[in-house]
């Protein structure tokens, strides 16, 4: 097995990428995923810098470019496991120092992170917005969603499933956001057309599609960022 560091990934004409052999109990897709993980510079960087996932760098880039976070903000992270986005939000709003609040919810238990309150909760629950508002001590300044439905391999089906999740997350955000708040969610290329995009444009001042550098080049993954929440519909 050949391994190597940065640069072109070649030395003396020989590839330095890690190759993974297919084990008897591992499918080809699992083997290819493991190979991508082992050769992904963002995965290695996340381990070095103590982040829960490579996804942290997507949020860092977006937040810095669009000035999403401010000290003292209240932030909700939907589908928070394993906690990479919650880590960034906590550092950015100052919650470890008591200057803001970050609440992460998921159907899975999540190991503790300083400055983040995790709750096992289904955000589809009609009582979830009120419970989270109480946990935050007021309406949220931002709602994050890096959720993705399990891929089927069928492009149209995967689009429908991830857009469905984004629509549910957007509905949740409308019920918990303070005026001028923001909503950031994962979608797929071409997957924010129609009703979702129209509703976001109606309720937010600005809606953007984003492809952060940490998203894998061959992935159809995109993010939709809606800023300037106009307030709950009457």
CORUR-V207127 format. One record per run of one state. SS is the DSSP state (alpha for helix, beta for strand, coil for the rest). FROM is the first residue (numbers start at 1). TO is the last residue. If there is no record, write none. Layout:
# CORUR-V207127
ss=SS from=FROM to=TO
ss=SS from=FROM to=TO
This chain:
# CORUR-V207127
ss=coil from=1 to=9
ss=beta from=10 to=11
ss=coil from=12 to=13
ss=beta from=14 to=15
ss=coil from=16 to=27
ss=alpha from=28 to=38
ss=coil from=39 to=40
ss=alpha from=41 to=49
ss=coil from=50 to=55
ss=alpha from=56 to=66
ss=coil from=67 to=73
ss=beta from=74 to=78
ss=coil from=79 to=83
ss=alpha from=84 to=93
ss=coil from=94 to=94
ss=alpha from=95 to=97
ss=coil from=98 to=100
ss=beta from=101 to=106
ss=coil from=107 to=115
ss=beta from=116 to=120
ss=coil from=121 to=127
ss=alpha from=128 to=136
ss=coil from=137 to=139
ss=beta from=140 to=145
ss=coil from=146 to=154
ss=alpha from=155 to=176
ss=beta from=177 to=188
ss=coil from=189 to=194
ss=alpha from=195 to=203
ss=beta from=204 to=210
ss=coil from=211 to=220
ss=beta from=221 to=229
ss=coil from=230 to=234
